[in-house]
Amino acid sequence: MSVFPKISLRAKVEEYLRATFKNDELLTALGAVEAERKYESLLNNLSHPPAFTTVRVNTHLASVDDVRGLLSEEIHKQYTSLPVPVLRHPKLPDILLIPVIGPSRKDVQKLTNEVIVGAQCGNAVLRGAHVYTPGIISASKFMKAGDTVSVYSDIEEKCKRGAKEFLGSKVFIGNGISELSRNEIFNSTGPLKGMGIKMTEPIYLSPSFDKMLSSYLFLQNLPSSVVSYVLNPQPGQRILDMCAAPGGKTTHLATLMCDEGEVIALDKTAEKVKKIKQNAALLKLNCIKAFCYDGTKALAIGKGEDRQEGPPFLPESFDRILLDAPCSGMGQRPNMVYSWSLKEVTSYQPLQRKLFRVAVQLLKPGGTLVYSTCTITLSENEEQVAWALETFPCLQLQSQVYSEVRPTEFSETYSHEPHIGGEGMMGAGLSPEQLKKLQRFDPSEAVLQGMDFNSLQEFRYEDLISMANKDCIGFFIAKFIKVP
């Protein structure tokens, strides 16, 4: 069920992406008609939010069942007794899933009072957020605090700040109640913070997690949660998260390690490092050490005998390394307009390879390296795997189908199969056996059928889980072992 236009791309980027999803290997395997269908499905699905809100329980502080009960109570308050379940993922024991209700476009009436928000703010609203004042670009001339207003996303970001009317491309995302008047928003002498519009009738109904159980829950896209399981950190190990901000995967790794050992988190932006430290403190995790440092320079040059606590590090310093690499981000959802140029999109492959070279040298023999991105291009994913295998004979591509995690105080010992995405994409010259060892979450596989409170009751648990595994952001994971 499509309610928004398909994602808009610059002409050269669209041509580049189309060539990726209609490469010779894929065309031979699927045929031209099926390849075109999948590509159009991808463009359409990228502009819509995933079908589930995913949260990770901080099992360092509480059990999943206890937090699930608390979360159900909070959602019950927000949805005023409407029956929305909180589901446990069967293969990811600390992950909870909340179905997204909608789209309800036909039931929500558009109003005279209009507010225009930026595209990024609009995307957040579609995933359950309220509108915060810095995201407001335009408001109707006579809007007062307490007015019910219709909220639109300026998907092409062409609305001028403070405009009283906007006739350009905009997408209706729901109704809400203004917390401030137009005058207060646009005539303030200082920066405004806090909520600007409380969403009461969003097109997609997702719970708001603003200050909700903040020490016990972490909002995290489903594939991002899978990554830490694939790396499979163990208590007492020394782990490196090379590009760690804002710290979701960092804190997950520390939690799976029972907060025993050492997780080194790097990011080259000071404000982002501050956020990592804040998240670690909020979740009460003590084994995380965050440093403001460029991962491409994290390898110490020259010999040294003493182990470095902070960067740069000596070769073979880490048991396991996560390289969740900077990327073009084309798998993020929802996203109605992707404004980057082809030069920007293709600039990430060289950077990723620089980071990869450092990671291989920092990894101990026998250690595990996991490479991941939140994009859908072949050049940043499968082509990087092919390059790595050719460049580093010491690396072996590994299956992602089994690992075992030790218990914490609030969880049991369990085995799991964290390979819940599809296999890798053809087109990079990898063998069928190698593609099966990769994990690609492909938004083109999602079925935008929409859910309301009545139809939700008709789905079986297994069907909902299958939907959650497919209808999520675009993502890629590869796992390597460094041979001694």
Secondary structure as GFF3:
##gff-version 3
##sequence-region A 1 484
A	DSSP	beta_strand	8	9	.	.	.	ID=ss1
A	DSSP	alpha_helix	11	21	.	.	.	ID=ss2
A	DSSP	alpha_helix	24	30	.	.	.	ID=ss3
A	DSSP	alpha_helix	32	46	.	.	.	ID=ss4
A	DSSP	beta_strand	52	57	.	.	.	ID=ss5
A	DSSP	alpha_helix	64	78	.	.	.	ID=ss6
A	DSSP	beta_strand	87	88	.	.	.	ID=ss7
A	DSSP	beta_strand	95	99	.	.	.	ID=ss8
A	DSSP	beta_strand	114	118	.	.	.	ID=ss9
A	DSSP	alpha_helix	119	125	.	.	.	ID=ss10
A	DSSP	beta_strand	131	132	.	.	.	ID=ss11
A	DSSP	three_ten_helix	133	135	.	.	.	ID=ss12
A	DSSP	beta_strand	136	139	.	.	.	ID=ss13
A	DSSP	beta_strand	148	154	.	.	.	ID=ss14
A	DSSP	beta_strand	171	178	.	.	.	ID=ss15
A	DSSP	alpha_helix	182	186	.	.	.	ID=ss16
A	DSSP	beta_strand	195	202	.	.	.	ID=ss17
A	DSSP	beta_strand	217	219	.	.	.	ID=ss18
A	DSSP	alpha_helix	222	231	.	.	.	ID=ss19
A	DSSP	beta_strand	238	241	.	.	.	ID=ss20
A	DSSP	alpha_helix	248	256	.	.	.	ID=ss21
A	DSSP	beta_strand	262	267	.	.	.	ID=ss22
A	DSSP	alpha_helix	270	282	.	.	.	ID=ss23
A	DSSP	beta_strand	288	292	.	.	.	ID=ss24
A	DSSP	three_ten_helix	295	297	.	.	.	ID=ss25
A	DSSP	beta_strand	318	324	.	.	.	ID=ss26
A	DSSP	beta_strand	337	338	.	.	.	ID=ss27
A	DSSP	alpha_helix	342	345	.	.	.	ID=ss28
A	DSSP	alpha_helix	348	362	.	.	.	ID=ss29
A	DSSP	beta_strand	363	373	.	.	.	ID=ss30
A	DSSP	alpha_helix	382	391	.	.	.	ID=ss31
A	DSSP	beta_strand	395	397	.	.	.	ID=ss32
A	DSSP	beta_strand	403	405	.	.	.	ID=ss33
A	DSSP	beta_strand	414	416	.	.	.	ID=ss34
A	DSSP	alpha_helix	432	437	.	.	.	ID=ss35
A	DSSP	beta_strand	439	441	.	.	.	ID=ss36
A	DSSP	three_ten_helix	443	445	.	.	.	ID=ss37
A	DSSP	alpha_helix	453	456	.	.	.	ID=ss38
A	DSSP	alpha_helix	461	470	.	.	.	ID=ss39
A	DSSP	beta_strand	475	482	.	.	.	ID=ss40
###
